[in-house]
Amino acid sequence: MKGLPENWILCMLNELLVSLESGSRPRGGVQGIQEGIPSIGGEHLTYEGGFNFRSIKFVPQDFATKMSKGHIKKNDVLIVKDGATTGKTAFVGEDFPYEEAVVNEHVFICRTTELISPRFLFRYLISEEGKNEILKNFQGSAQGGINSSFAANTVIPLAPINEQRRIVDKLEKLLARVKNCRERLDKIPGLLKRFRQSVLAAACSGRLTADWREKNPGVEPANKLSETIIEIKSNQDHTIDHMKFEIWQYIPVSQVTRVVLGGTPKRTVSSYWNGSIKWARAKDIANCTTCYIFNTEETITEDGVKNSVAKILPKGTVIITARGTVGEVRILGEDMAINQSCYGLLPRNGIESKFLYYALQGSMRNVYDLTYGTVFSTITIKTFDNIFIPLCSLEEQQEIVRRVDALFKIADQIETRYQKAKAYVDKLTQSILAKAFWGELVLQDPADEPAAILLERIREERARRVLESLQKGSSRRKSRPGGEKKANKA
């Protein structure tokens, strides 16, 4: 812990609490209970210090009434006490939506003395330093946790009460701005996704290059592309109303490519593996973050190719996953083989590989509709007879690729800036909290009562409560029949 500011003091968490308690649930759990009193568990606390009530559970009203501990009040600090999320902390503020609620046996309620700011304590406990203080008490394996003794072993930096209030006020304003910034940033991935989809839709409908066709009226129509494309099947179900120009047509993928299914050499033959030929699986394709795939986890040998149905496909072949995670599309960045969970689409003469790549991405909904299977989604080689893509002249394909690449590059640049901004904002909350509890967020006022005096008053109040509790206990014992006689005998 960094050096404390003047007039601050270190104390233990339990010194600042009037109670530390947990709750319970009925024997047999709460499954199937649709109404009653909300029961808050660790899953309902968020890492930002709030709550997520989407899967709220309940205990019966009569059970909650009989609970002697675990009832939530405003200004309580809740801490997850066990499991993988031990230490996750939330604050019960004025916006807490339930008038009556309880915690289950996996959550501690920390109720502070009225002499301190409960939000000051809460903000410290969700700081990195505060989390570490809690988790140093963790015992057991991944399913271990903390017990009630953690509070006596968790160090808290205590500021003068007026400074606590100034810190909390400043934190609430700054963190609200950070939250607003994060919410705005969170919209960017969705906007970029829709932008890319719109670009592909415009590319596959002809709208993206409408001006190019006007400037190039003599372009060769699609049905004259190449003698290698000998048949074009029309399909009214795949006709787009706004495609009025005749130089474009929709055509099955199987007519413009040679479709090749991959294969796997025998695993038991060691001479087939760890060779010089890269061998791509659906996993490799899905993990590739660019349109070109160069790296694979495994390699095979020439013997492995010769003695199996595996084939070496040339650079520029378009690959599509066909089983499990169907529809991941990439382009081979170099010669390599593929396994049977992938199809290789070798473009015929007059078909640009990257145009085919973009056209397939624009046809993914059609691909998903053609899958079958319950355990694994699958497409077969016949599926490509029913996957239609737009076909235009080679020159226009190249222009489409150029324009899509340029627009996607802009989107990629924005995404890079978004990632940097998000990383900065994600660190900003903890940076602000660190400054707050190093005494660097607000100015210290020499006129403030020192925290040492505040802590002494808290200890005096604590001693008074203990004494009152003992006196009440003694009074109750004396009021019982025979209580006074037993006391005298003692």
C-alpha positions, 0 to 999 in steps of 0.5 A: 500500500502506498504511503498514507496522506496526512491525517489518514490512518490504517484500520481493519475492516471489522472495526468499521462494521456494526455487523457482518452476516450472511443469509440462507435458503430453504432446504432443497434450494429455490428452484421452481419458486416463482415469487416471494422475497428476492434472494441475492446470490453471487451471480447477481453482483456485477464486477462494476459494483452493481447488480444484474437481476435478469435471473433473480431467485426467490425465497418464500415470504414466511422463510424470509420472515424467519431469517434472523440474518441476511436481510438487505438494507440501504447502504449495505456493502455485499461481498461474494464469499466463495467460489470463482467470483470470491471478493466481487463487491456491490453497493445497495444504493437508492436505486436498489429496486427491492424494498425487501430482499435477502442474501443467500449463503454465498454472500456477506452483508457488510453494514458500516457504522454511521460514523463513516461513509459506506460508499467510501468503504465500497469504492475502496473494496472495488479498487484493485488494492481493496480486492487484493486485501479481500482475496489475501484471505482466500482459503481452499481451492477454486471452490474455496472462499473467505470466512467471517474472519476476513474482516479482521484481516482486511486493511482499510485506509481511513480518511477524515470523514469530511474528506471521505465525503469529498472523495465520494462526491468526486468519484461519483461524478468521474465514474459516471462520466467513465460509465457513459463513455464506456456505454458509448464505446460499447455501441461501436462493435455493433455499428462496425458489424452493421457497416460491414454487412451493408458494404457486402450487401451493396457489393453483392447487389450491384449498388456499390459499383453502379457508378463504375458501370455507368462509366464502363458501358461496354463491359462484358456481361456475366454470361460471357465471362468464360467458356469454363462457366458453361451453365448459369441457372436462374432461380427466382427465389434468389432474384433481387428486385432492384437488380434491373441491369442485365450484365449481372446474374445469380449463379450457383457456387458449384458452377463457378468453382471446383468444389473439393472436400478435404481429408485426414491421413491415418493418425496411426501412421507416424510417417504421414504427420509432421511434414512440410505440408500445412494442413488446415482444420475448421479450428484453424480457419475459425481462429484466423483473424484475417481473410488469408490463412497462412498458419495451421496447428498441424502439418502432414507429409507427401506420403500422407497426401498420397495415401489419403483423400487429402489434397494439396490446394493451391494458394487463392483457394477459398475455404469454407467450414462445413461442419460444426461452426459452418460458414467460416470463410477464408482464402489460402495464403499459400498451398496447403491441405484441408481436413474433411470439415472444410471444402475448398472452392477453386475459382474457375477462369474469370472468377476473382478469389477475393470476390468469391470470398466477399460474395460468400460472406454476403450469402451466409444467411443462405448457407445457414438455411441449407445446413442440416443435422441436430448435433452438428450443423453440416453442409454437403457438396450438393449444398453448393448447387443451391448457394447462389452468388452474384456474377459480373465481369472480371473487371467489375469483380476487381473493382468491387474487391478494391472498393470493399477492401478500402471501406473495410480498411476504414472499418479496421482503422476505427476498430483499432482506435476503438480497442485502444480507447476501450483498453484506456477506459477499462483501466481508467476506473481503477486509475481513478480509484487508486488516486482516490485512496492515495489521497490524490483525487481531492485536496486535503483540508488541514481543518478536517478532524484527523482520521485517528480521532474518528477511529477512536470515536468508532472504537468507543461506539463499538465498545458501547454497543458491546456493553449494551448487548451484554447488559441486554443479555443479562437482563433477559436472563434475569427476567426468566423464571428462576434467573435471579436465584441462579445468578445469586448462586453463581 
